[in-house]
Amino acid sequence: MINMVLDAMLKRSSIRGYKPEKLTEKELAVLKKAALSSPTAMNRQDQRFVFATDAALIERLDNEIMEGIVRSGNVEFAERMKARGGKPTYGAPLVVVICSRPAHFSRVDAGIAVENIALAAKSIGLDSVILGMPEGAFSGEEGRAMRELFRFPEGFEFSIAISVGRRATDKEPHEWNEDHVIMI
Ligand SMILES: Cc1cc2nc3c(=O)[nH]c(=O)nc-3n(C[C@H](O)[C@H](O)[C@H](O)COP(=O)(O)O)c2cc1C
């Protein structure tokens, strides 16, 4: 069991292209369990996991994110995203959006949950990419319509999202620097 978890950790990488094939109910059930079993500070469990599988809704999210990037005036980034297909969720059949009631450690809780989902996905042969980019699409008064479409409860804010699916592209896991561990 420990080896399976480690294996998923070491083999996970951010995949930025997916086949359109839907996930099965069984796969979705595993991912829901991974989300709900993640620990939260004080066991608050004050976050919600929006499992979006509706292609039209995901496309709407992609468009909102792209419009935000263009509005930001970061031309180079906008061009890079367009060159990647203009889909910040990368064509995945599932996007899980984690929203939280803002509190001390709420974003840490969401970060733990998103990695739980990533590792569970990897362990059942799926791939994923964590997404911070949707934040703007859900923020402020302009983001109200998207918060409603994604059924955020009142007072909940975007924390993080993740695309999950069957990979259509490859990417090696990132390299790391052993010096980043400080042994005392
Ligand atoms: C909090 C967070 C937000 C991220 N947001 C995005 C994103 O919006 N779009 C994207 O393509 N990748 C995103 N990533 C993926 C990182 O770029 C990726 O994890 C990093 O380059 C290391 O590569 P690896 O995941 O393949 O090991 C995000 C990762 C984290 C942890």
Ligand as a Chemical Component Dictionary entry (heavy atoms), coordinates in Angstrom:
data_LIG
# 
_chem_comp.id                   LIG 
_chem_comp.type                 NON-POLYMER 
_chem_comp.pdbx_formal_charge   0 
_chem_comp.three_letter_code    LIG 
# 
loop_
_chem_comp_atom.comp_id 
_chem_comp_atom.atom_id 
_chem_comp_atom.alt_atom_id 
_chem_comp_atom.type_symbol 
_chem_comp_atom.charge 
_chem_comp_atom.model_Cartn_x 
_chem_comp_atom.model_Cartn_y 
_chem_comp_atom.model_Cartn_z 
_chem_comp_atom.pdbx_ordinal 
LIG C1  C1  C 0 -1.050 25.737 -6.645  1  
LIG C2  C2  C 0 -0.728 25.315 -8.056  2  
LIG C3  C3  C 0 -1.329 25.986 -9.113  3  
LIG C4  C4  C 0 -1.065 25.581 -10.440 4  
LIG N1  N1  N 0 -1.726 26.185 -11.461 5  
LIG C5  C5  C 0 -1.527 25.760 -12.728 6  
LIG C6  C6  C 0 -2.293 26.290 -13.792 7  
LIG O1  O1  O 0 -3.177 27.121 -13.613 8  
LIG N2  N2  N 0 -2.050 25.826 -15.040 9  
LIG C7  C7  C 0 -1.100 24.884 -15.294 10 
LIG O2  O2  O 0 -0.935 24.499 -16.454 11 
LIG N3  N3  N 0 -0.377 24.324 -14.292 12 
LIG C8  C8  C 0 -0.572 24.732 -13.026 13 
LIG N4  N4  N 0 0.116  24.154 -11.986 14 
LIG C9  C9  C 0 1.073  23.073 -12.266 15 
LIG C10 C10 C 0 2.538  23.465 -12.030 16 
LIG O3  O3  O 0 2.968  24.292 -13.077 17 
LIG C11 C11 C 0 3.365  22.170 -11.935 18 
LIG O4  O4  O 0 2.949  21.436 -10.801 19 
LIG C12 C12 C 0 4.851  22.432 -11.841 20 
LIG O5  O5  O 0 5.337  23.009 -13.028 21 
LIG C13 C13 C 0 5.652  21.145 -11.562 22 
LIG O6  O6  O 0 5.428  20.195 -12.590 23 
LIG P1  P1  P 0 4.816  18.760 -12.279 24 
LIG O7  O7  O 0 3.469  18.950 -11.633 25 
LIG O8  O8  O 0 4.705  18.102 -13.613 26 
LIG O9  O9  O 0 5.741  18.043 -11.357 27 
LIG C14 C14 C 0 -0.143 24.524 -10.677 28 
LIG C15 C15 C 0 0.439  23.856 -9.597  29 
LIG C16 C16 C 0 0.154  24.241 -8.307  30 
LIG C17 C17 C 0 0.766  23.466 -7.163  31 
# 
loop_
_chem_comp_bond.comp_id 
_chem_comp_bond.atom_id_1 
_chem_comp_bond.atom_id_2 
_chem_comp_bond.value_order 
_chem_comp_bond.pdbx_ordinal 
LIG C1  C2  SING 1  
LIG C2  C3  SING 2  
LIG C2  C16 DOUB 3  
LIG C3  C4  DOUB 4  
LIG C4  N1  SING 5  
LIG C4  C14 SING 6  
LIG N1  C5  DOUB 7  
LIG C5  C6  SING 8  
LIG C5  C8  SING 9  
LIG C6  O1  DOUB 10 
LIG C6  N2  SING 11 
LIG N2  C7  SING 12 
LIG C7  O2  DOUB 13 
LIG C7  N3  SING 14 
LIG N3  C8  DOUB 15 
LIG C8  N4  SING 16 
LIG N4  C9  SING 17 
LIG N4  C14 SING 18 
LIG C9  C10 SING 19 
LIG C10 O3  SING 20 
LIG C10 C11 SING 21 
LIG C11 O4  SING 22 
LIG C11 C12 SING 23 
LIG C12 O5  SING 24 
LIG C12 C13 SING 25 
LIG C13 O6  SING 26 
LIG O6  P1  SING 27 
LIG P1  O7  DOUB 28 
LIG P1  O8  SING 29 
LIG P1  O9  SING 30 
LIG C14 C15 DOUB 31 
LIG C15 C16 SING 32 
LIG C16 C17 SING 33 
# 
